Amino acid sequence: MEKLELESANRNYLKWPVIALMDFVTVIGFDDIIYNFQNQGLGVVTSWVVMLFVYVLPYSLMVGHLGSVFSSEGGGLTSWVRGTSGDKVGYFAAWFYWVVGLPYIVDVANSVVIAFGWLIRGNGNVDAYMSKAMFGILTTIVFVGFIFFEHLFKNKSLAIMSVIGGSAMFIMTVLFVLMTAVALTKGGHIATQPFTPKAFIPKIDGHFFTTLGLLIFAMNGSELVAPYVTDMKNPRKDFPKAMIMIAVMTAFLTVFGSFSLGVFFNAHHLPNDLKMNGSYYAFLALGQHFGWGKILMYIFAVTQAIYMCAQLAVLLDAGTRVFLGDISKKYMPKQLSKLNADGLPINGYWMTTAICAVIMFLGGLLPQINDIFNWLLNLNGIVSPFATCFLFWAFMMVRLHSDRYPTPAYKYIKNDHLGFSVGIWMFVVTFFSAVAAFFPTDAKPGTQLWTDSLIMNIVVTIGLCAIGLIMPIIARRQRENNGGNAFTPNQWLVNLILTVIALAVGYWISRINSLSVLLRLILILLVIALFSLSLRLIYRRPAKA
């Protein structure tokens, strides 16, 4: 007993402000404001305000509630869903939640490359000095490099880098808002005209609904830090404090940041590459207004590089922890559950690399680097809200069967029936936004770019889900072979050949411009179905005598 107390006293616990800053780098950033400003213009200010009260605050407090109920679990969302709905649903929640983070990992790695491009070249015209292939190679080098980074430095580096990156990004955003206010008091010109209350009213149309997914994506992710509750001294009380701090920081960042952007950018005529380079344009414009040249832009570029690197480190580590931290081993191939000498799921990291490389390759089919960046970003607006639905499902189950779970130190909404109703609301809004986000927001309907983006959105989403369905099959075959390999070398070769054929045929169908988009999608889905049926027939188990 004395030994345990001594170990507890000597342990370095993470304090709740550190947890909040670690979470901050995965929840919101200056870029998130830029993305949605391009989608909705100044009207996004109203959207942020509404979403903060009807979505962000309930979301953060629900995470605080679940984190308090499952304060001794280390799997985060995986533990919450598994604890409320069983092993199988817990596995699919873990898989989907992990795999939907992969497009964002690629997007973050892209942003690291863009940040260094601004630092070295002083501009964001990457197409002028870099091919799409080189852009893809550099992006791959970034996230592979961070796998080795995780191996060398582990959790301590995550906390240090997240505190530095999160604090610096928040300070830069506050600085941008304050300097904008100073510029206005000294007679600064407002770029958005007319700058009237009407400009802050979002236009509710089909395009608006396609942007909701990215709006939710910009504000979700607070549960990603949940696996670190076991590293807190008093998680039942302190974890909810971190969630409230996140909600307050998000409110300030989104509302005042978007307002300030309307001062330096004409919300009615925005640059096409604003999502990729808008943050740098903003600080460049601010520095030029005060006669400081590019100095603010370079300071922001350094901050952005550190911030994105911190985000990449947390995403790689925490995301893999959520996936592998608390799922039934019967659904997982033995290779993925293997830990190295440092206790890291190294094979999980390498599978992350493989899937990210495929996603990056598909993005390379689009015409320009800016199109690749926008597609990857908007893909997150589809898959991320879908994964977040599992969180609301877990909350609904906890409130529906509250007698089965420990009484939390923090309880969001005392009445279980009302809490369950709020959970349903959050689930429905999130699911609808994810479905609407399938339709591209950065291309005109009827163009080749719009068609390609739509097809890729659907195919990639289905593909990510399909890989999750395959994992339990491989694990089952390993068990049937007494822990041996799931397939023989010849069977793996057949798998590879069929996969290449299916991908080639699917790509060929997608390029037949004489066919309608709907018909092309139906044919591609048919190819996927035939591929799955072929594998099932080849590897079906013989009937028992």
C-alpha positions in Angstrom: 0.0 0.0 0.0 2.8 2.4 0.9 4.6 1.5 -2.3 1.5 2.4 -4.4 1.1 5.7 -2.5 4.7 6.5 -3.1 4.4 5.8 -6.8 1.3 8.0 -7.0 3.1 10.8 -5.2 6.1 10.6 -7.6 4.0 10.3 -10.7 3.9 13.3 -13.1 0.2 14.0 -13.6 -1.2 16.2 -16.4 -3.0 19.2 -15.1 -6.4 20.2 -16.6 -5.1 23.4 -18.3 -2.4 21.3 -20.0 -5.1 18.8 -21.1 -7.2 21.7 -22.4 -4.3 23.1 -24.5 -3.5 19.6 -25.8 -7.1 19.4 -26.8 -7.1 22.9 -28.2 -4.7 22.0 -31.0 -7.1 19.3 -32.2 -10.3 21.3 -31.9 -9.9 24.8 -33.4 -7.3 26.9 -35.1 -7.1 30.1 -37.1 -7.3 28.0 -40.3 -10.7 26.6 -39.2 -12.0 30.1 -39.2 -10.6 30.8 -42.6 -12.1 27.6 -44.1 -15.6 28.5 -43.0 -15.2 32.2 -43.8 -14.6 31.2 -47.4 -17.7 28.9 -47.3 -20.2 31.4 -45.8 -18.6 34.8 -45.8 -19.4 37.2 -42.9 -22.6 35.2 -42.4 -20.4 32.6 -40.7 -20.2 34.9 -37.6 -23.9 34.3 -37.0 -23.5 30.6 -37.7 -20.6 30.4 -35.2 -22.8 32.1 -32.5 -25.7 29.8 -33.1 -23.6 26.7 -33.2 -21.7 27.7 -30.1 -24.9 27.6 -28.0 -26.8 24.8 -29.7 -23.8 22.6 -30.5 -20.3 23.4 -29.2 -21.3 23.9 -25.5 -23.5 20.8 -25.3 -20.9 18.8 -27.2 -18.0 19.8 -24.8 -20.2 19.2 -21.7 -21.3 15.8 -23.0 -17.6 14.9 -23.4 -17.0 16.1 -19.8 -19.9 14.0 -18.6 -18.7 10.8 -20.4 -15.1 11.4 -19.3 -16.3 11.7 -15.7 -18.4 8.5 -15.9 -15.6 6.5 -17.5 -12.8 8.2 -15.7 -10.8 5.0 -15.1 -10.8 4.0 -18.8 -8.0 4.7 -21.2 -9.7 4.1 -24.5 -11.7 7.4 -24.7 -14.6 7.1 -27.2 -13.8 3.4 -27.7 -14.4 2.7 -24.0 -17.5 4.8 -23.9 -19.2 3.0 -26.8 -18.0 -0.4 -25.7 -19.2 0.2 -22.2 -22.6 1.2 -23.4 -23.2 -0.9 -26.5 -20.9 -4.0 -26.3 -17.7 -5.2 -28.0 -18.9 -5.3 -31.6 -20.3 -1.7 -31.7 -17.3 -0.6 -29.7 -14.9 -2.0 -32.3 -16.7 -0.3 -35.2 -16.8 3.0 -33.3 -13.1 2.7 -32.6 -12.3 1.8 -36.2 -14.5 4.5 -37.8 -13.3 7.2 -35.3 -9.7 6.3 -36.0 -9.9 6.0 -39.7 -11.8 9.2 -40.3 -8.9 11.0 -38.7 -6.6 9.9 -41.5 -7.8 12.4 -44.1 -7.2 15.1 -41.5 -3.7 13.7 -40.8 -2.9 14.1 -44.5 -4.5 17.6 -44.4 -2.3 18.6 -41.4 0.8 17.2 -43.1 -0.1 19.2 -46.2 -0.4 22.3 -44.0 3.1 21.7 -42.5 4.5 21.7 -46.1 2.5 24.9 -46.9 3.9 26.6 -43.8 7.5 25.8 -44.7 6.8 27.0 -48.2 5.8 30.4 -46.9 8.8 30.5 -44.6 11.2 29.6 -47.4 9.5 31.3 -50.4 7.5 34.1 -48.7 4.4 33.2 -50.7 1.8 30.4 -51.1 2.1 29.8 -54.9 3.1 26.2 -54.4 2.0 25.2 -58.0 4.7 27.5 -59.4 7.6 25.8 -57.8 6.4 22.3 -56.8 4.8 19.5 -58.7 1.8 17.5 -57.4 4.1 14.5 -57.1 6.7 16.4 -55.0 3.9 17.8 -52.8 2.7 14.3 -52.1 6.2 13.0 -51.4 6.9 15.9 -48.9 3.6 15.3 -47.2 4.4 11.6 -46.8 7.8 12.4 -45.4 6.2 14.7 -42.8 3.8 12.1 -41.3 6.4 9.2 -41.6 8.8 11.5 -39.8 6.4 11.9 -37.0 6.1 8.2 -36.5 9.7 8.3 -35.5 9.1 11.4 -33.5 6.5 9.5 -31.4 9.0 6.7 -30.9 11.7 8.9 -29.7 9.9 11.4 -27.4 6.6 9.8 -26.4 4.0 11.6 -24.2 6.2 14.2 -22.6 6.9 15.8 -26.0 3.2 15.8 -26.7 2.4 17.8 -23.7 5.3 20.3 -24.2 4.7 20.8 -27.9 0.9 21.1 -27.5 1.3 23.7 -24.8 3.7 25.7 -26.9 1.7 25.3 -30.1 -1.7 25.8 -28.6 -0.7 28.8 -26.6 1.1 30.4 -29.5 -1.8 29.9 -31.9 -4.3 31.3 -29.3 -2.0 34.3 -28.7 -1.6 35.0 -32.5 -5.4 34.9 -32.9 -5.9 37.3 -30.0 -3.2 39.5 -31.5 -4.9 39.5 -34.9 -8.2 40.5 -33.3 -6.7 43.2 -31.1 -4.7 44.7 -33.9 -7.7 44.7 -36.2 -9.6 46.7 -33.5 -6.6 49.1 -33.3 -6.6 49.5 -37.1 -10.3 50.3 -37.1 -9.9 52.9 -34.4 -7.3 54.6 -36.5 -9.5 54.9 -39.5 -8.7 51.6 -41.2 -10.7 50.7 -44.3 -13.1 47.8 -44.0 -12.8 45.5 -47.1 -16.3 44.0 -46.9 -18.8 46.5 -48.2 -21.6 47.1 -47.3 -20.5 46.3 -43.7 -24.0 46.2 -42.3 -26.0 43.8 -40.1 -27.4 42.2 -43.2 -23.9 41.1 -44.2 -23.8 38.9 -41.0 -26.9 37.0 -42.0 -26.0 33.6 -43.7 -27.7 32.8 -46.9 -29.8 29.6 -46.3 -29.6 27.6 -49.5 -28.3 24.3 -50.8 -24.7 25.5 -50.6 -25.2 26.5 -46.9 -26.2 22.9 -45.9 -23.2 21.5 -47.7 -20.9 23.6 -45.5 -22.4 22.5 -42.2 -20.2 19.4 -42.1 -17.0 21.4 -42.2 -18.4 23.8 -39.6 -19.0 20.8 -37.3 -15.6 19.4 -38.2 -14.0 22.7 -37.1 -15.6 22.5 -33.7 -15.4 18.8 -32.8 -12.6 16.7 -31.6 -12.6 17.6 -27.9 -13.0 13.9 -27.0 -9.7 13.0 -28.7 -7.9 13.9 -25.5 -10.0 11.5 -23.4 -7.4 8.7 -23.3 -5.3 11.0 -21.2 -7.8 11.1 -18.3 -5.8 8.2 -16.7 -2.8 10.6 -16.6 -4.8 13.1 -14.5 -4.7 13.2 -10.7 -8.4 13.8 -10.3 -10.1 13.3 -13.7 -13.7 13.1 -12.4 -13.5 16.8 -11.4 -10.7 18.2 -13.6 -11.6 16.7 -17.0 -14.9 18.7 -17.2 -13.0 21.9 -16.4 -10.7 21.3 -19.4 -13.8 20.9 -21.6 -15.3 24.1 -20.4 -12.0 25.9 -21.1 -12.1 24.5 -24.6 -15.6 25.8 -25.2 -14.6 29.4 -24.0 -11.5 29.5 -26.2 -13.5 28.2 -29.2 -16.1 30.9 -28.7 -13.6 33.7 -28.7 -11.6 32.4 -31.6 -14.5 31.8 -34.0 -16.6 34.8 -33.4 -14.1 37.6 -33.1 -11.7 35.9 -35.6 -14.3 35.8 -38.3 -15.4 39.4 -37.7 -11.8 40.5 -38.1 -11.4 38.6 -41.3 -14.2 40.7 -42.8 -12.1 43.8 -42.2 -9.2 42.6 -44.3 -11.0 40.5 -46.9 -14.0 41.4 -49.1 -16.4 38.6 -48.0 -18.2 38.9 -51.4 -15.1 38.3 -53.5 -12.6 35.9 -51.8 -9.4 34.4 -53.3 -9.8 30.9 -54.7 -6.9 29.6 -52.6 -8.2 31.2 -49.3 -8.5 27.9 -47.5 -4.9 27.0 -48.3 -3.3 30.4 -47.9 -5.8 32.6 -46.2 -4.2 32.6 -42.8 -0.9 33.9 -44.3 -2.8 36.5 -46.4 -4.5 37.7 -43.3 -1.3 38.4 -41.3 0.4 39.7 -44.4 -2.4 42.3 -44.8 -2.3 43.1 -41.1 1.5 43.7 -41.2 1.3 45.8 -44.4 -1.5 48.0 -42.8 0.9 48.9 -39.9 3.9 49.3 -42.2 5.7 46.2 -40.9 6.1 44.4 -44.2 6.0 40.6 -43.9 7.2 40.2 -40.3 3.8 39.2 -38.9 3.3 36.7 -41.7 6.7 35.0 -40.9 5.9 35.0 -37.2 2.6 33.3 -38.0 4.2 30.8 -40.3 6.6 29.7 -37.5 3.6 29.5 -35.2 1.6 27.5 -37.7 4.4 25.1 -38.3 4.7 24.4 -34.6 1.0 24.2 -34.1 0.5 21.8 -37.0 3.3 19.6 -35.9 1.8 19.5 -32.4 -1.5 18.6 -33.9 0.0 15.8 -36.0 1.8 14.4 -33.0 -1.5 14.3 -30.9 -3.5 12.9 -33.8 -1.1 10.1 -34.5 -0.8 9.1 -30.8 -4.2 9.8 -29.4 -6.1 8.5 -32.4 -4.2 5.2 -32.4 -4.8 4.9 -28.6 -8.5 5.4 -29.1 -8.5 2.7 -31.7 -6.3 0.1 -30.0 -6.7 1.2 -26.4 -9.9 -0.7 -25.4 -11.4 -3.0 -28.0 -11.9 -6.7 -28.0 -8.9 -8.5 -29.4 -11.1 -10.9 -31.3 -11.9 -8.2 -33.8 -8.3 -7.2 -34.4 -5.6 -8.9 -36.4 -2.8 -9.9 -34.0 -0.2 -7.7 -35.9 -2.2 -4.5 -35.1 -2.4 -5.2 -31.4 1.3 -5.7 -31.1 3.3 -3.2 -29.0 7.0 -2.4 -29.4 9.5 -2.2 -26.5 8.3 1.3 -25.7 4.6 0.3 -25.5 3.7 2.0 -28.8 1.4 0.3 -31.4 4.0 0.6 -34.1 2.1 -1.5 -36.7 -0.9 0.8 -36.2 1.3 3.7 -37.1 2.4 2.0 -40.3 -1.1 1.1 -41.3 -1.9 4.8 -40.8 0.9 5.6 -43.2 -0.3 3.2 -45.8 -3.9 4.5 -45.8 -2.8 8.1 -45.7 -0.5 7.5 -48.7 -3.5 6.0 -50.7 -5.7 9.0 -49.8 -2.9 11.4 -50.9 -2.5 9.4 -54.2 -6.2 9.8 -54.9 -6.0 13.5 -54.2 -3.2 13.7 -56.8 -5.8 12.9 -59.5 -7.2 16.4 -59.1 -5.9 19.3 -61.4 -4.0 21.5 -58.9 -2.5 21.4 -55.4 -5.2 23.9 -54.2 -7.9 21.4 -55.4 -6.1 18.6 -53.5 -6.0 20.7 -50.4 -9.7 21.7 -50.6 -10.8 18.1 -51.4 -9.0 16.7 -48.4 -10.3 19.4 -46.2 -13.9 19.0 -47.3 -13.6 15.2 -47.0 -13.1 15.8 -43.3 -16.5 17.5 -43.2 -18.0 14.2 -44.3 -16.3 11.5 -42.3 -15.6 13.4 -39.1 -19.2 14.2 -38.3 -20.2 10.6 -39.0 -17.6 9.4 -36.4 -18.9 12.0 -33.9 -22.3 10.4 -34.1 -20.9 7.5 -32.0 -20.1 10.0 -29.2 -23.7 11.2 -29.1 -24.9 7.6 -29.2 -22.8 6.7 -26.2 -24.2 9.7 -24.3 -27.7 8.7 -25.2 -27.1 5.2 -23.9 -25.6 6.5 -20.6 -28.6 8.7 -20.0 -31.1 6.0 -21.1 -29.6 3.5 -18.6 -28.0 5.8 -16.0 -28.6 3.2 -13.3 -26.0 1.0 -14.9 -23.1 3.5 -14.6 -21.2 5.3 -11.8 -22.6 8.6 -10.8 -20.3 11.2 -12.4 -18.6 13.9 -10.4 -19.9 16.2 -13.2 -23.3 15.7 -14.6 -24.5 17.5 -17.7 -28.3 18.0 -17.4 -29.6 16.4 -14.2 -32.8 15.1 -15.8 -32.0 11.9 -17.7 -34.9 12.2 -20.1 -34.0 15.8 -21.1 -30.3 14.7 -21.4 -31.4 11.9 -23.7 -33.4 14.3 -25.9 -30.5 16.7 -26.2 -28.3 13.7 -27.3 -30.9 12.8 -30.0 -30.8 16.4 -31.2 -27.0 16.4 -31.5 -27.0 13.0 -33.3 -29.6 14.1 -35.9 -27.9 17.4 -36.6 -24.5 15.8 -37.0 -25.7 13.0 -39.2 -27.6 15.3 -41.5 -24.6 17.6 -41.8 -22.3 14.7 -42.8 -24.7 13.5 -45.5 -25.1 17.0 -47.0 -21.3 17.5 -47.0 -20.9 14.8 -49.7 -21.7 17.5 -52.3 -18.6 19.5 -53.1 -18.5 23.1 -51.9 -15.5 24.5 -53.8 -16.6 23.5 -57.3 -19.5 24.4 -59.5 -22.0 21.7 -60.1 -21.7 20.1 -63.6 -17.9 20.7 -63.9 -15.4 17.9 -64.0 -13.9 19.0 -60.7 -17.3 18.8 -59.0 -18.0 15.4 -60.5 -14.6 14.0 -59.6 -14.8 15.4 -56.0 -18.3 13.9 -55.5 -17.3 10.5 -56.7 -14.1 10.5 -54.6 -16.1 11.6 -51.5 -18.4 8.6 -51.8 -15.8 6.0 -52.8 -13.3 7.0 -50.2 -15.9 7.0 -47.4 -17.2 3.6 -48.4 -13.6 2.3 -48.8 -12.6 3.5 -45.3 -15.7 1.7 -43.8 -14.9 -1.5 -45.9 -11.4 -1.8 -44.5 -13.0 -1.8 -41.0 -15.2 -4.7 -42.0 -12.3 -6.7 -43.3 -10.3 -6.5 -40.0 -12.6 -8.8 -38.0 -12.5 -11.3 -41.0 -8.7 -11.4 -40.9 -8.8 -11.8 -37.1 -11.3 -14.7 -37.4 -9.2 -16.5 -40.0 -6.1 -16.1 -37.7 -8.0 -17.7 -34.9 -9.2 -20.5 -37.2 -5.5 -21.1 -38.1 -4.6 -21.2 -34.4 -3.0 -17.8 -34.4 -1.2 -18.3 -37.8 -1.5 -16.2 -40.9 -5.0 -15.3 -42.2 -4.0 -16.0 -45.8 -1.4 -18.0 -47.7 1.1 -16.1 -49.9 -0.9 -17.2 -53.0 -4.1 -15.9 -51.4 -2.6 -12.6 -50.6 -1.5 -12.4 -54.3 -5.1 -13.0 -55.4 -6.2 -10.3 -53.0 -3.8 -7.9 -54.5 -4.7 -8.7 -58.1 -8.4 -8.4 -57.5 -7.9 -5.1 -55.7 -5.8 -3.6 -58.5 -8.4 -4.7 -61.1 -11.3 -3.2 -59.0 -9.4 0.1 -58.6 -8.5 0.3 -62.3 -12.1 -0.5 -63.4 -13.5 2.0 -60.9 -11.2 4.7 -62.1 -12.0 4.1 -65.7 -15.7 4.3 -65.0 -15.3 7.6 -63.2 -13.6 9.2 -66.2 -16.5 8.3 -68.7 -17.8 11.8 -69.1 -20.6 10.7 -71.4 -22.3 8.9 -68.5 -24.3 10.8 -65.8 -22.7 11.2 -62.3 -25.4 9.0 -60.8 -24.8 6.2 -63.4 -21.1 6.3 -62.8 -21.6 6.1 -59.0 -23.9 3.1 -59.5 -21.4 1.3 -61.7 -18.6 2.0 -59.2 -20.6 0.6 -56.3 -21.4 -2.4 -58.4 -17.7 -3.0 -59.0 -17.1 -2.8 -55.2 -20.0 -5.2 -54.6 -18.6 -7.7 -57.2 -15.2 -7.4 -55.7 -16.5 -8.2 -52.2 -18.6 -11.1 -53.5 -15.5 -12.5 -55.3 -13.4 -12.5 -52.1 -16.3 -14.0 -50.2 -16.7 -16.9 -52.7 -13.0 -17.6 -52.8 -12.4 -17.6 -49.1 -15.7 -19.0 -47.8 -15.5 -21.6 -45.2 -16.4 -25.2 -46.3 -19.7 -26.5 -44.9 -19.4 -28.8 -42.0 -20.1 -32.4 -42.7 
